[in-house]
Amino acid sequence: MLTEISPKLPMRSKAKTKDYYLDKLGFHEFGSTDFEGYLMVSKDKIQLHFFEFKTLDPVQNYGQVYIRVDNIDSFFQDLVNRGISIHPNGHLQTKPWGQREFSVLDPDSNLLTFGQSLG
């Protein structure tokens, strides 16, 4: 039986990734050990892990995570109020497949899509 998932995404700079997720998106650092070249963050019931990839070309990065949320309109507005850039092709909208979604790109072009089921 599968119970959880913790996606691993590439990062060029641990400091920049940490700043984006903690200070901008409101995540918290997970764990009590600071591993060199590795970062774990959490928010509510999810965790994201990051591994150092210093030569990553963000233009060539196709890392993507779909995160389900409650009250997406409120969450979206909170990020906008914090000055988070919404992906130009990922503004908040209702999709034909019954999800309300929006997307952001982190500093390494990992795509985070947030969605709430309308059903």
KEVEXVEX-474160 format. One record per atom (N, C-alpha, C): residue in three letters; z, x, y. Coordinates in steps of 0.2 Angstrom, whole numbers, padded with zeros to 4 digits, always signed. Atoms other than C-alpha are relative to their C-alpha. Example, Ala and Ser with C-alpha at 12.3 -4.5 7.8 and 13.67 -1.06 7.14 Angstrom:
residues 2
ALA+0000+0004-0006ALA+0039+0062-0022ALA+0000+0004+0006SER-0001-0004-0006SER+0036+0068-0005SER+0003-0004+0005
END
This chain:
residues 119
MET+0000+0004-0006MET+0000+0000+0000MET+0000+0004+0006LEU+0000-0004-0006LEU-0005+0007+0017LEU+0005-0003+0005THR-0005+0003-0004THR+0009+0005+0030THR-0001+0002+0008GLU+0001-0002-0007GLU+0004+0015+0046GLU-0006+0005+0000ILE+0005-0005-0001ILE-0009+0026+0054ILE+0002+0004+0006SER-0001-0004-0006SER-0007+0040+0066SER-0007+0005+0001PRO+0007-0004-0001PRO-0025+0046+0072PRO+0002+0007+0003LYS+0000-0006-0003LYS-0027+0064+0076LYS-0006+0001+0004LEU+0006-0001-0005LEU-0038+0068+0091LEU+0000+0007+0003PRO+0000-0007-0002PRO-0044+0085+0098PRO+0003+0000+0008MET-0001-0001-0007MET-0037+0091+0115MET-0001+0008+0001ARG+0001-0007-0002ARG-0041+0107+0125ARG+0006+0003+0003SER-0006-0002-0003SER-0025+0108+0134SER+0006-0005-0001LYS-0006+0004+0002LYS-0008+0102+0128LYS+0003-0003+0006ALA-0004+0002-0006ALA-0001+0101+0146ALA-0004-0006+0003LYS+0004+0006-0003LYS-0016+0090+0152LYS+0001-0006-0004THR-0001+0006+0005THR-0015+0079+0137THR+0007-0003+0001LYS-0007+0003+0000LYS+0004+0077+0138LYS+0000-0003+0007ASP+0000+0003-0007ASP+0002+0073+0157ASP-0003-0007+0000TYR+0004+0006+0000TYR-0011+0060+0154TYR+0004-0006-0004TYR-0003+0005+0004TYR-0002+0051+0140TYR+0007-0002+0002LEU-0007+0002-0002LEU+0016+0052+0146LEU+0000-0002+0007ASP-0001+0002-0007ASP+0014+0051+0165ASP-0005-0005+0002LYS+0005+0005-0002LYS-0001+0040+0166LYS+0000-0006-0004LEU+0001+0006+0004LEU-0002+0029+0151LEU+0007-0002-0002GLY-0007+0002+0002GLY+0017+0028+0148GLY+0002+0001-0007PHE-0002-0002+0007PHE+0018+0036+0131PHE+0007+0004+0001HIS-0005-0005+0000HIS+0033+0046+0126HIS-0001+0005-0006GLU+0001-0006+0005GLU+0033+0063+0116GLU+0004-0002-0006PHE-0004+0002+0006PHE+0038+0060+0098PHE+0002+0006-0003GLY-0002-0005+0004GLY+0048+0071+0088GLY+0005+0005+0004SER-0004-0004-0003SER+0061+0084+0092SER-0002+0008+0000THR+0002-0007+0000THR+0051+0100+0089THR-0007+0000+0004ASP+0006-0001-0004ASP+0038+0107+0101ASP-0005+0005-0004PHE+0004-0004+0004PHE+0024+0113+0089PHE-0006+0003+0005GLU+0005-0004-0004GLU+0012+0126+0097GLU-0007-0003-0003GLY+0007+0002+0001GLY-0006+0118+0098GLY+0000-0007-0003TYR+0000+0006+0003TYR+0000+0101+0092TYR+0005-0005+0004LEU-0003+0005-0004LEU+0006+0085+0101LEU+0001-0006-0003MET-0001+0007+0003MET+0013+0069+0095MET+0003-0005+0006VAL-0002+0005-0005VAL+0015+0054+0107VAL+0001-0007-0003SER-0001+0007+0003SER+0021+0036+0104SER+0001-0005+0006LYS-0001+0005-0004LYS+0022+0020+0113LYS+0000-0007-0004ASP-0001+0006+0004ASP+0029+0004+0106ASP+0000+0002-0008LYS+0001-0001+0007LYS+0023+0004+0088LYS-0005+0005-0003ILE+0005-0005+0002ILE+0010+0017+0088ILE+0001+0007+0002GLN+0000-0008-0001GLN+0008+0036+0087GLN-0007+0002+0000LEU+0006-0004+0000LEU-0006+0047+0092LEU+0002+0007-0001HIS-0001-0007+0000HIS-0007+0065+0087HIS-0006+0004+0002PHE+0005-0004-0003PHE-0017+0079+0095PHE+0000+0007-0003PHE+0001-0007+0002PHE-0023+0096+0089PHE-0004+0004+0005GLU+0003-0004-0005GLU-0028+0110+0100GLU-0007+0002-0003PHE+0007-0002+0002PHE-0047+0113+0100PHE-0002+0003+0007LYS+0002-0003-0006LYS-0049+0125+0115LYS-0007+0000+0002THR+0007+0000-0002THR-0068+0126+0114THR-0003-0007-0001LEU+0002+0007+0000LEU-0070+0107+0113LEU-0005-0001+0006ASP+0004+0003-0006ASP-0085+0101+0124ASP+0001-0007+0000PRO-0001+0007+0000PRO-0080+0084+0130PRO-0006-0004+0000VAL+0006+0004+0001VAL-0098+0079+0131VAL-0002-0001-0007GLN+0002+0000+0007GLN-0099+0082+0112GLN+0006-0004-0004ASN-0006+0003+0004ASN-0082+0073+0108ASN-0001-0007-0001TYR+0001+0007+0002TYR-0084+0057+0099TYR+0007-0003-0003GLY-0007+0003+0002GLY-0065+0054+0096GLY+0001-0007+0003GLN-0001+0007-0002GLN-0061+0035+0096GLN+0006-0003-0003VAL-0006+0003+0003VAL-0046+0025+0093VAL+0000-0007+0003TYR+0000+0007-0002TYR-0045+0006+0094TYR+0008-0002-0001ILE-0008+0002+0000ILE-0027+0000+0099ILE+0001-0007+0001ARG-0001+0007-0001ARG-0022-0018+0097ARG+0006-0001+0004VAL-0005+0002-0005VAL-0011-0025+0111VAL+0002-0007+0000ASP-0002+0007-0002ASP-0001-0040+0116ASP-0001+0000+0008ASN+0000+0001-0007ASN-0004-0047+0133ASN-0005+0005+0004ILE+0005-0005-0002ILE-0020-0037+0137ILE-0001+0000+0007ASP+0001+0001-0007ASP-0022-0044+0154ASP+0005+0004+0005SER-0006-0003-0003SER-0005-0038+0160SER+0000+0008-0001PHE+0000-0007+0002PHE-0007-0021+0151PHE-0006+0003+0004PHE+0006-0002-0004PHE-0025-0019+0160PHE+0002+0001+0007GLN-0001+0000-0007GLN-0018-0023+0177GLN+0005+0006+0001ASP-0005-0005+0000ASP-0003-0011+0174ASP-0004+0007+0001LEU+0003-0007-0001LEU-0015+0004+0171LEU-0004+0000+0006VAL+0003+0000-0007VAL-0026-0001+0186VAL+0004+0002+0005ASN-0005-0001-0006ASN-0011-0001+0197ASN+0003+0007+0000ARG-0001-0007+0001ARG-0007+0016+0190ARG-0005+0005+0002GLY+0006-0004-0001GLY-0024+0022+0195GLY-0004+0003-0005ILE+0003-0003+0006ILE-0030+0025+0178ILE-0008-0002+0000SER+0007+0001+0000SER-0049+0026+0177SER-0002-0004-0006ILE+0003+0004+0005ILE-0057+0012+0167ILE-0007+0003-0002HIS+0006-0002+0002HIS-0072+0017+0157HIS-0006-0004+0003PRO+0005+0004-0004PRO-0088+0012+0167PRO-0003-0006-0005ASN+0003+0005+0004ASN-0095+0003+0152ASN+0006-0004-0004GLY-0005+0003+0004GLY-0078-0004+0146GLY+0005-0004+0004HIS-0005+0004-0004HIS-0070-0015+0159HIS+0002-0006-0004LEU-0003+0005+0004LEU-0059-0029+0153LEU-0005-0006+0000GLN+0005+0006+0002GLN-0070-0043+0145GLN+0001-0003-0006THR-0001+0004+0007THR-0070-0056+0131THR-0007+0002-0003LYS+0006-0002+0004LYS-0082-0050+0117LYS-0001-0006-0004PRO+0002+0006+0005PRO-0092-0062+0106PRO+0004+0000-0006TRP-0003+0000+0007TRP-0082-0056+0091TRP+0008-0002+0001GLY-0007+0003-0001GLY-0066-0065+0098GLY+0005+0005+0002GLN-0005-0004-0003GLN-0057-0050+0106GLN-0001+0001+0007ARG+0000-0002-0007ARG-0053-0046+0124ARG+0002+0007+0000GLU-0001-0007+0000GLU-0055-0028+0127GLU-0002+0004+0006PHE+0002-0005-0005PHE-0056-0013+0139PHE+0001+0007-0003SER+0000-0007+0002SER-0058+0006+0137SER+0001+0005+0005VAL-0001-0006-0005VAL-0052+0022+0145VAL-0002+0007-0004LEU+0001-0006+0003LEU-0057+0040+0142LEU+0006+0005+0002ASP-0006-0004-0002ASP-0043+0053+0141ASP-0004+0007+0003PRO+0003-0006-0003PRO-0046+0071+0149PRO-0005+0004-0005ASP+0004-0004+0004ASP-0055+0077+0133ASP-0006-0005-0003SER+0005+0005+0002SER-0066+0061+0132SER+0001-0003-0007ASN-0002+0005+0005ASN-0057+0053+0118ASN+0000-0007+0002LEU+0000+0007-0002LEU-0061+0035+0119LEU+0006-0004-0003LEU-0006+0004+0002LEU-0046+0023+0119LEU-0002-0007+0002THR+0002+0007-0001THR-0051+0005+0117THR+0006-0004-0002PHE-0006+0004+0001PHE-0037-0008+0119PHE-0003-0007-0001GLY+0002+0006+0001GLY-0040-0025+0112GLY+0005-0005-0002GLN-0005+0005+0002GLN-0031-0042+0109GLN-0005-0005-0003SER+0003+0005+0003SER-0037-0055+0097SER+0001-0007+0004LEU+0000+0006-0004LEU-0041-0072+0105LEU+0001-0006-0005GLY-0001+0005+0005GLY-0039-0081+0088GLY+0007-0001-0002
END
